[in-house]
């Protein structure tokens, strides 16, 4: 790194810092981004989008977009991602303005409900079209939340994977394992928000700060980019004598990395170590050796930086990406929603209404075993036509369709009849003794 | 007690909708045939487990008496079928080093390695029902069927273990013993059904047997001729009836009648808009219900049941090896359209099972509800064969039962 005496002017100029914007979509997203703003993250611009006018007004974010004002009249998506999506499409122009002009857009959303799951992917798609790198930071619902929310979350996750460059998941259930069960609910959500803040902060540092061994924006792009890639991140900190060893232990037993399993399955790993002025070569070597051993065969990108403010603490931020092979994406594409994957600037096709109902199964783990022909090539007009039709046509048609799709509100306790006094059959947190058609909200009219 | 080669084998199934006893015997040609059948409506069983002991005792007595009459023989001991949501199956591997100098594997080594495979850390309140040998491995070489006589340093065996909660397994045994009947052995219902309906060819190709009972749905996966996976899901025909009773606002008995008379596992175009009326006790028309609703409620519940099973078996990765497809037995398989629904969910060929290689009362054998009881008789016949081949004294070492009862 010594520059030659006749170095050209370009080498002496500092790098232009990438413009980073963080957008919170939906209630959980707004919450999290508000938290980030209050945590004092600098160098970023914040924005929020929601279909619920009241929540949007309550949040203190500088740039706000109310989605679907005509469609929902500011009352929210009601937990229905189709409404969330339609609302985002209605305000596509304003969203485009919101996302324009930035190099990295981080979309923060909680999946399972209406706005985050429905509007989030649309925003990611719009941002990608205007040339930004899109990183989605999504939270997955707890295990005790209903099956319907889980399914909607899984579907939304798939849409996010197509619509954005990288998806980082934060399963709430894993965070719950980090805490004692008797934690208050507000504390629990505060802790998940803290994790999201840490994630964003970690990525921000990776990207903006000059380190001794530098890792920059392009490295992040290279690691997390990839169709259908899934990324997980973890941060850990340790102090004291054997801080390198402690740090490694914490990392390996981190629930977000599923005790190190995700690390060994990763295809690419981005590591950023930051320490105080006392950071030694030995510590870096120890940590990196273990990480390299844990994720054999993965492409590892490492960065190290010194921050005097840290004192004698050593922190690590790690992003691990697993890229699913193309055959699996083809099988998923054939069995769930129509997705074009050959076209690099692919349209994120809205899923059919039926697939958000009970018949959808997340079959991501099953190995590809049957041939599914690739999706047909469609012209742009045809695609728009299909999108319009799937979006439900005019707003009035959409409203009617949305109203009919609302399920039965479980206001009365469902009597179990024969199984009233017997031990219930519980499967994945659902009581199978209650009638299935009620749990799946199948309307009988 | 001495029991020199009993001439009849009796299988007793204490189910949620019925208690049935099937009596079989070996004909002179060595073929197993069914000579008697007794059944009674079961009142004290829910989801495969006993909730009312006295009622169950009476029902068993009725069923056994009827079977005795038809078979014209006295029933002293039975093979008892057990089921329930608590029953689980998993695969385990046992290891054993060959110590003999010439490294030849003998029978004792085989017994030792199976014993090692049985030494599993089960929760203390669990009891092993079956240990089924899968394949042997000699020095890492897989798929050995009979290692006796081969040379090797390490012998391993894969076994499939089926286990359940001891107390819950004891309940039906106690009920049977209170009627002065001996329990020869306990058998998992799913395994009995699969013995009855699968031919050797089906087992080789790989197949899944789903027993759609009233209280419990059991499933067993065969692959390469051996059992690879078993399980029980406590959702069955009673749940469908319950759903209908709640959804159509009728009583349970009426719901059961409607389910049998008009139910189907799929909603097709012809059902839309049709109404079905039923009469009250004075034979005057009481109410009419929408046929589409009825079928839709049933369809959603059956989809869920198949969905859960498909997911569990999909997780084990065995779905791709079931070349012979899926066999449905049990009362639930009488539902019209259930095979098509299962085909849609599993993506595999589905057929309704029929009992194989057992002769006798033809009308019995043709009905899917009795697959389990007939399977119990078949299991009993295999046990007797094994006993005879061992050339033993005729002592029936009721080891399993003894262990169970000595736990008090």
Interface residues (C-beta under 8 A of the other chain):
Chain A: X358 X359 X361 X363 X365 X366 X367 X369 X370 X414 X415 X416 X417 X418 X419 X422 X425 X427 X432 X433 X435 X436 X437 X438 X440 X442 X444
Chain B: X46 X47 X51 X85 X233 X234 X235 X238 X239 X241 X242 X243 X245 X246 X247 X252 X290 X293 X296 X297 X300 X301 X303 X304 X307 X308 X310 X311 X314 X315 X317 X319 X320 X347
